[in-house]
C-alpha cells in the first residue's frame, strides 16, 4: 500500500512537472515573435549607430579639411614671402634656396591636391589618411621653419 501511494504520488508529480514545462503552440509563436521584434530593434539600433559614426567621420573630415586648408594657405604665403626675400637680398646661394623653396611649394601643392581628392571611404581609411597627411604637413612645416632659422643666421 505504501509503495503504491508512493508510486502514484511520484507519477503525479512527474506528470505535473512535464505538463507545466511544455509550452503551447501559441506561447511558442508569441516567444518567436518577441525574439524577431527584439532582433529588428537591435538591427535598427545598429544602423543608427553606423549612421552616427559616419556623420562623426564626415564632420571630423570637414573640420580637419578646413584647418588643413588654412595651414596650406599660410604655408603658401610663407613660401611666397621667402621667395620675395631671396630676390630682395640677392643671396649668393639663390639657386640652392630657390630649389628648396620649389620643392616645398610642390609639396604644399601636392598636399592641397591630396586633401581635395580624398573621398570618405570609411573610418579606417580616414584615420590612415589623416595620420599620413598630418605627418607630411608637419614635415613641410618643419622644413619651412628650418628655412627661416637658416636665413636668420
C-alpha positions as CSV (number, residue, x, y, z in Angstrom):
1,X,0.0,0.0,0.0
2,X,2.7,2.4,0.9
3,X,4.6,1.6,-2.3
4,X,1.6,2.1,-4.5
5,X,0.8,5.5,-2.8
6,X,4.5,6.5,-3.3
7,X,4.5,5.4,-6.9
8,X,1.2,7.2,-7.6
9,X,2.5,10.4,-5.9
10,X,5.7,10.2,-7.9
11,X,3.8,9.7,-11.1
12,X,1.5,12.6,-10.3
13,X,4.5,15.0,-9.5
14,X,6.2,13.8,-12.7
15,X,3.1,14.4,-14.8
16,X,2.6,17.9,-13.3
17,X,6.3,18.8,-14.0
18,X,6.1,17.6,-17.6
19,X,2.8,19.4,-18.4
20,X,4.0,22.6,-16.7
21,X,7.3,22.5,-18.7
22,X,5.6,22.2,-22.0
23,X,4.6,25.3,-23.9
24,X,1.5,25.6,-26.0
25,X,1.9,26.4,-29.7
26,X,0.6,29.9,-29.2
27,X,3.2,30.5,-26.5
28,X,5.9,29.3,-28.8
29,X,4.7,31.6,-31.6
30,X,4.5,34.5,-29.2
31,X,8.1,33.9,-27.9
32,X,9.3,33.7,-31.5
33,X,7.5,36.9,-32.5
34,X,9.1,38.6,-29.5
35,X,12.6,37.4,-30.5
36,X,12.0,38.6,-34.1
37,X,10.9,42.0,-32.8
38,X,13.9,42.3,-30.5
39,X,16.2,41.4,-33.4
40,X,14.6,44.1,-35.5
41,X,15.1,46.7,-32.8
42,X,18.8,45.6,-32.4
43,X,19.2,46.0,-36.2
44,X,17.6,49.4,-36.2
45,X,19.9,50.5,-33.3
46,X,23.0,49.1,-35.1
47,X,22.0,51.1,-38.2
48,X,21.6,54.2,-36.2
49,X,25.0,53.7,-34.6
50,X,26.6,53.2,-38.0
51,X,24.9,56.4,-39.3
52,X,26.1,58.4,-36.3
53,X,29.7,57.1,-36.8
54,X,29.5,58.1,-40.5
55,X,28.3,61.6,-39.6
56,X,31.0,61.9,-37.0
57,X,33.6,60.8,-39.5
58,X,32.3,63.3,-42.1
59,X,32.2,66.1,-39.5
60,X,35.7,65.3,-38.4
61,X,36.9,65.3,-42.0
62,X,35.2,68.6,-42.8
63,X,36.7,70.2,-39.7
64,X,40.1,68.7,-40.5
65,X,39.9,69.9,-44.1
66,X,39.1,73.4,-43.1
67,X,42.0,73.6,-40.6
68,X,44.4,71.9,-43.2
69,X,43.4,74.4,-45.9
70,X,44.2,77.3,-43.5
71,X,47.6,75.8,-42.8
72,X,48.3,75.2,-46.6
73,X,47.4,78.8,-47.4
74,X,49.7,80.1,-44.6
75,X,52.5,77.9,-45.9
76,X,51.9,79.2,-49.5
77,X,52.1,82.8,-48.1
78,X,55.4,81.9,-46.3
79,X,56.9,80.4,-49.4
80,X,56.0,83.5,-51.4
81,X,57.5,85.7,-48.7
82,X,60.7,83.7,-48.7
83,X,60.9,84.0,-52.5
84,X,60.5,87.8,-52.3
85,X,63.1,87.9,-49.5
86,X,65.6,86.0,-51.6
87,X,65.0,88.4,-54.5
88,X,65.5,91.4,-52.3
89,X,68.6,90.1,-50.6
90,X,70.3,88.8,-53.7
91,X,71.9,86.0,-51.7
92,X,74.8,84.0,-53.1
93,X,73.0,80.7,-52.5
94,X,70.0,81.8,-54.6
95,X,69.9,78.6,-56.7
96,X,70.0,76.3,-53.6
97,X,67.4,78.3,-51.7
98,X,65.2,78.6,-54.8
99,X,65.4,74.8,-55.3
100,X,64.4,74.2,-51.7
101,X,61.5,76.6,-52.0
102,X,60.3,75.0,-55.2
103,X,60.4,71.6,-53.5
104,X,58.4,72.9,-50.6
105,X,56.0,74.7,-52.9
106,X,55.4,71.4,-54.9
107,X,54.9,69.5,-51.6
108,X,52.4,72.1,-50.5
109,X,50.5,71.8,-53.8
110,X,50.6,68.0,-53.5
111,X,49.1,68.2,-50.0
112,X,46.4,70.6,-51.3
113,X,45.5,68.2,-54.1
114,X,45.6,65.2,-51.8
115,X,43.2,66.9,-49.4
116,X,40.8,67.9,-52.2
117,X,40.9,64.4,-53.8
118,X,40.2,62.4,-50.6
119,X,36.8,60.8,-50.6
120,X,35.1,59.4,-47.5
121,X,35.6,55.6,-47.7
122,X,35.2,54.6,-44.1
123,X,36.7,55.3,-40.7
124,X,39.8,53.1,-41.1
125,X,40.8,54.8,-44.4
126,X,40.1,58.2,-42.9
127,X,42.4,57.6,-39.9
128,X,45.2,56.4,-42.2
129,X,44.7,59.4,-44.5
130,X,44.6,61.8,-41.6
131,X,47.8,60.4,-40.0
132,X,49.8,60.4,-43.2
133,X,48.5,63.9,-44.1
134,X,49.5,65.3,-40.7
135,X,52.9,63.7,-40.9
136,X,53.5,65.2,-44.4
137,X,52.1,68.6,-43.2
138,X,54.4,68.6,-40.1
139,X,57.4,67.7,-42.3
140,X,56.7,70.6,-44.6
141,X,56.2,73.0,-41.6
142,X,59.5,71.8,-40.1
143,X,61.2,72.5,-43.5
144,X,59.8,76.0,-43.6
145,X,60.8,76.6,-40.0
146,X,64.4,75.3,-40.8
147,X,64.5,77.6,-43.8
148,X,63.7,80.6,-41.7
149,X,66.3,79.6,-39.0
150,X,68.9,79.2,-41.7
151,X,68.1,82.6,-43.2
152,X,68.3,84.4,-39.8
153,X,71.9,83.3,-39.3
